[in-house]
Structures are given as structure tokens and as C-alpha cells.
Amino acid sequence: MAFDPPLGSTSPAVLLDNATRLDNLLNSLALVFPDRAGELLYTWRGIHQNLIPLSKQYMTLAAAQADIVNIPEGSTTYYRSPDDSALAVEVINNGGTLEETGRKMPSGAGVDAKVSAL
């Protein structure tokens, strides 16, 4: 969708509209807010919400599941592997339940064991 008026407009109405949108992008409780063209932009809260899983480390699947409200739907996170085959196990938030994706971060011991088996 095109901007109306186009980008670069010096209209006072556009300046006021941009100030209002900026206020919403910074202070809204919503996770996204539309720009003048109707495209959804992440708000500050939305950016923060999407970064939370990247900074958290979970010791167990149960600990990650207990923090499910901070893991956005469709996002992945990791928990520490209970055995030496991997460092961490990737899980995805599928409707409020964490499910394994099948991907793991291999541990040195796990890699060494596979190399030795060759």
C-alpha cells in the first residue's frame, strides 16, 4: 500500500500523525501498530516481547513451560539437554505448549561420540 500523502510530505497533518504514531509505537500496550501505509510495525513492547526468549536460558523443559507467557506463539527457545548428547534442545510454542522441533545444539561429547563411531 502506498503512503498518502507520499513519503517526504511536509504537511503539518502528517507531522502530527507521525508524532501520534511514534507515541503509540513507544508507549502502546499493543505488540504492533500500523504505519501510514497500513503496514504493521512492532511497538517497543512488541520488540521487547520477541527478544525475551532469546535472552532466557532454561534448565529444564518444565521451567521453560512454566514461563510460557514470555515465549510468543510460534517462537522457539532452548532448554538444557538432560543427557550428554546435546547442550540444548530446541522447542517451539505451539498454542501454549512447548514441543520439541527435533533440533539440538550438539555437545562436544556428542560430536566426539559420533566421530568415533565413523
PASEBA-1860 file (N, C-alpha, C; in nm, 3 decimals):
! residues 118
1> MAFDPPLG> 0.085/-0.117/0.000/0.000/0.000/0.000/0.090/0.124/0.000 ~ 0.050/0.225/-0.075/0.129/0.347/-0.086/0.096/0.444/0.027 ~ 0.194/0.528/0.058/0.172/0.632/0.158/0.087/0.743/0.097 ~ -0.006/0.796/0.175/-0.090/0.906/0.128/-0.100/1.009/0.238 ~ -0.044/1.128/0.223/0.042/1.173/0.115/0.174/1.095/0.111 ~ 0.246/1.107/-0.002/0.369/1.029/-0.018/0.476/1.063/0.087 ~ 0.571/0.971/0.101/0.683/0.996/0.192/0.751/1.127/0.157 ~ 0.798/1.197/0.258/0.866/1.324/0.238/0.774/1.444/0.247
9> STSPAVLL> 0.646/1.420/0.271/0.550/1.529/0.282/0.587/1.620/0.399 ~ 0.570/1.751/0.378/0.596/1.848/0.485/0.466/1.899/0.546 ~ 0.358/1.829/0.521/0.227/1.868/0.573/0.226/1.863/0.725 ~ 0.175/1.969/0.791/0.162/1.966/0.937/0.075/1.849/0.985 ~ -0.025/1.812/0.906/-0.112/1.699/0.943/-0.032/1.569/0.948 ~ 0.061/1.552/0.853/0.145/1.432/0.851/0.239/1.433/0.971 ~ 0.294/1.550/1.003/0.383/1.561/1.119/0.308/1.522/1.247 ~ 0.187/1.571/1.264/0.106/1.536/1.381/0.075/1.387/1.381
17> DNATRLDN> 0.040/1.333/1.264/0.011/1.190/1.253/0.134/1.107/1.291 ~ 0.251/1.148/1.242/0.374/1.076/1.274/0.404/1.082/1.424 ~ 0.381/1.197/1.485/0.405/1.210/1.630/0.311/1.119/1.707 ~ 0.186/1.110/1.663/0.089/1.022/1.728/0.130/0.876/1.712 ~ 0.174/0.839/1.591/0.218/0.700/1.568/0.342/0.668/1.650 ~ 0.435/0.762/1.658/0.555/0.739/1.738/0.518/0.718/1.884 ~ 0.424/0.798/1.934/0.378/0.780/2.072/0.321/0.640/2.091 ~ 0.243/0.593/1.995/0.187/0.458/2.004/0.295/0.351/1.993
25> LLNSLALV> 0.392/0.370/1.904/0.499/0.272/1.889/0.582/0.260/2.016 ~ 0.597/0.369/2.089/0.678/0.367/2.211/0.599/0.330/2.336 ~ 0.473/0.368/2.344/0.401/0.357/2.470/0.279/0.266/2.470 ~ 0.239/0.216/2.355/0.119/0.133/2.346/0.139/-0.002/2.414 ~ 0.030/-0.059/2.463/0.033/-0.194/2.517/0.026/-0.298/2.405 ~ -0.010/-0.253/2.284/-0.017/-0.343/2.169/0.123/-0.388/2.128 ~ 0.131/-0.503/2.061/0.261/-0.553/2.014/0.297/-0.498/1.876 ~ 0.196/-0.455/1.799/0.218/-0.396/1.667/0.126/-0.275/1.650
33> FPDRAGEL> 0.165/-0.185/1.558/0.083/-0.067/1.529/0.109/-0.031/1.383 ~ 0.005/0.008/1.306/0.024/0.034/1.163/0.095/0.166/1.134 ~ 0.175/0.166/1.026/0.231/0.291/0.978/0.127/0.359/0.888 ~ 0.163/0.471/0.825/0.066/0.543/0.741/0.021/0.462/0.621 ~ 0.101/0.366/0.578/0.064/0.283/0.463/-0.017/0.161/0.506 ~ -0.037/0.145/0.637/-0.115/0.032/0.686/-0.033/-0.091/0.719 ~ 0.099/-0.085/0.697/0.186/-0.198/0.730/0.207/-0.201/0.881 ~ 0.201/-0.320/0.940/0.219/-0.331/1.084/0.367/-0.322/1.122
41> LYTWRGIH> 0.395/-0.239/1.220/0.530/-0.224/1.274/0.528/-0.274/1.418 ~ 0.638/-0.332/1.462/0.647/-0.372/1.602/0.656/-0.249/1.691 ~ 0.582/-0.249/1.799/0.595/-0.145/1.900/0.716/-0.179/1.987 ~ 0.754/-0.086/2.074/0.864/-0.114/2.167/0.831/-0.238/2.249 ~ 0.706/-0.249/2.295/0.663/-0.364/2.374/0.672/-0.492/2.289 ~ 0.636/-0.483/2.161/0.643/-0.599/2.072/0.786/-0.644/2.049 ~ 0.876/-0.548/2.032/1.018/-0.582/2.015/1.069/-0.650/2.141 ~ 1.038/-0.593/2.255/1.082/-0.649/2.383/1.028/-0.791/2.401
49> QNLIPLSK> 0.901/-0.810/2.371/0.838/-0.942/2.388/0.906/-1.047/2.300 ~ 0.946/-1.007/2.179/1.011/-1.102/2.089/1.156/-1.130/2.126 ~ 1.218/-1.041/2.202/1.356/-1.063/2.243/1.369/-1.144/2.371 ~ 1.265/-1.148/2.453/1.272/-1.219/2.582/1.320/-1.363/2.565 ~ 1.263/-1.442/2.473/1.308/-1.581/2.464/1.455/-1.595/2.426 ~ 1.509/-1.496/2.355/1.648/-1.504/2.313/1.745/-1.488/2.430 ~ 1.701/-1.419/2.535/1.792/-1.394/2.646/1.773/-1.491/2.763 ~ 1.668/-1.569/2.762/1.641/-1.661/2.873/1.708/-1.795/2.847
57> QYMTLAAA> 1.754/-1.854/2.954/1.809/-1.989/2.949/1.731/-2.073/3.048 ~ 1.681/-2.184/3.002/1.601/-2.271/3.088/1.678/-2.398/3.119 ~ 1.675/-2.438/3.244/1.746/-2.559/3.285/1.668/-2.685/3.249 ~ 1.534/-2.674/3.246/1.451/-2.792/3.216/1.336/-2.750/3.126 ~ 1.275/-2.849/3.062/1.155/-2.824/2.983/1.044/-2.770/3.072 ~ 1.034/-2.823/3.193/0.930/-2.777/3.287/0.948/-2.629/3.321 ~ 1.072/-2.585/3.338/1.098/-2.444/3.368/1.059/-2.355/3.250 ~ 1.090/-2.401/3.129/1.052/-2.325/3.010/0.900/-2.319/2.997
65> QADIVNIP> 0.833/-2.432/3.019/0.688/-2.437/3.008/0.623/-2.345/3.112 ~ 0.682/-2.337/3.231/0.629/-2.251/3.336/0.638/-2.102/3.298 ~ 0.727/-2.069/3.205/0.746/-1.931/3.160/0.682/-1.907/3.023 ~ 0.586/-1.990/2.986/0.528/-1.987/2.852/0.470/-1.851/2.815 ~ 0.422/-1.774/2.913/0.364/-1.643/2.882/0.467/-1.547/2.823 ~ 0.595/-1.573/2.844/0.701/-1.489/2.790/0.764/-1.544/2.663 ~ 0.707/-1.651/2.610/0.756/-1.710/2.485/0.644/-1.695/2.383 ~ 0.657/-1.600/2.288/0.548/-1.575/2.194/0.510/-1.699/2.114
73> EGSTTYYR> 0.382/-1.709/2.080/0.329/-1.817/1.997/0.413/-1.827/1.870 ~ 0.457/-1.947/1.836/0.537/-1.969/1.716/0.686/-1.944/1.734 ~ 0.727/-1.893/1.850/0.869/-1.868/1.876/0.935/-1.992/1.934 ~ 1.065/-1.999/1.913/1.141/-2.111/1.967/1.230/-2.063/2.081 ~ 1.265/-2.157/2.167/1.360/-2.132/2.275/1.430/-2.264/2.302 ~ 1.523/-2.263/2.395/1.601/-2.384/2.426/1.597/-2.414/2.575 ~ 1.609/-2.541/2.607/1.632/-2.581/2.746/1.751/-2.675/2.747 ~ 1.818/-2.682/2.861/1.939/-2.763/2.874/1.905/-2.910/2.855
81> SPDDSALA> 1.984/-2.978/2.774/1.961/-3.120/2.748/1.986/-3.202/2.874 ~ 1.898/-3.298/2.903/1.916/-3.379/3.023/2.025/-3.485/3.010 ~ 2.082/-3.501/2.890/2.189/-3.601/2.873/2.308/-3.536/2.801 ~ 2.412/-3.614/2.775/2.533/-3.561/2.712/2.525/-3.556/2.559 ~ 2.412/-3.593/2.501/2.403/-3.595/2.355/2.397/-3.455/2.296 ~ 2.355/-3.357/2.374/2.342/-3.220/2.325/2.357/-3.123/2.441 ~ 2.389/-2.998/2.407/2.391/-2.893/2.508/2.250/-2.846/2.538 ~ 2.170/-2.830/2.431/2.035/-2.775/2.448/1.941/-2.835/2.344
89> VEVINNGG> 1.814/-2.835/2.379/1.708/-2.888/2.293/1.617/-2.771/2.254 ~ 1.589/-2.758/2.124/1.502/-2.650/2.077/1.356/-2.693/2.089 ~ 1.272/-2.601/2.139/1.128/-2.625/2.148/1.055/-2.503/2.091 ~ 0.933/-2.525/2.043/0.851/-2.418/1.986/0.722/-2.405/2.065 ~ 0.676/-2.282/2.083/0.549/-2.257/2.150/0.438/-2.283/2.048 ~ 0.367/-2.391/2.067/0.257/-2.430/1.978/0.128/-2.425/2.059 ~ 0.061/-2.312/2.054/-0.065/-2.297/2.126/-0.052/-2.301/2.277 ~ 0.061/-2.253/2.329/0.081/-2.251/2.473/0.150/-2.375/2.529
97> TLEETGRK> 0.184/-2.468/2.441/0.255/-2.589/2.482/0.388/-2.595/2.407 ~ 0.496/-2.617/2.480/0.626/-2.630/2.416/0.642/-2.770/2.360 ~ 0.679/-2.776/2.231/0.700/-2.904/2.163/0.839/-2.904/2.102 ~ 0.908/-3.017/2.109/1.041/-3.028/2.051/1.033/-3.014/1.900 ~ 1.131/-2.941/1.844/1.137/-2.923/1.699/1.221/-3.031/1.632 ~ 1.297/-3.104/1.711/1.389/-3.203/1.656/1.530/-3.149/1.640 ~ 1.547/-3.019/1.662/1.680/-2.959/1.651/1.744/-2.951/1.788 ~ 1.875/-2.974/1.792/1.951/-2.968/1.917/2.084/-2.899/1.891
105> MPSGAGVD> 2.139/-2.837/1.995/2.275/-2.784/1.988/2.366/-2.895/2.037 ~ 2.451/-2.949/1.949/2.533/-3.063/1.990/2.638/-3.025/2.094 ~ 2.667/-3.119/2.181/2.774/-3.101/2.279/2.903/-3.158/2.222 ~ 3.015/-3.120/2.280/3.143/-3.176/2.237/3.145/-3.326/2.253 ~ 3.090/-3.376/2.364/3.086/-3.521/2.389/3.000/-3.591/2.284 ~ 2.889/-3.529/2.248/2.802/-3.588/2.147/2.868/-3.593/2.011 ~ 2.938/-3.486/1.974/3.009/-3.482/1.845/3.123/-3.583/1.846 ~ 3.200/-3.588/1.955/3.311/-3.683/1.964/3.262/-3.827/1.951
113> AKVSAL> 3.149/-3.858/2.014/3.094/-3.994/2.007/3.055/-4.030/1.864 ~ 2.997/-3.934/1.792/2.957/-3.961/1.653/3.079/-3.977/1.563 ~ 3.181/-3.893/1.585/3.303/-3.902/1.504/3.373/-4.035/1.531 ~ 3.378/-4.077/1.656/3.442/-4.204/1.691/3.370/-4.322/1.629 ~ 3.240/-4.310/1.612/3.160/-4.419/1.555/3.186/-4.435/1.405 ~ 3.243/-4.334/1.342/3.270/-4.342/1.198/3.390/-4.425/1.177
END
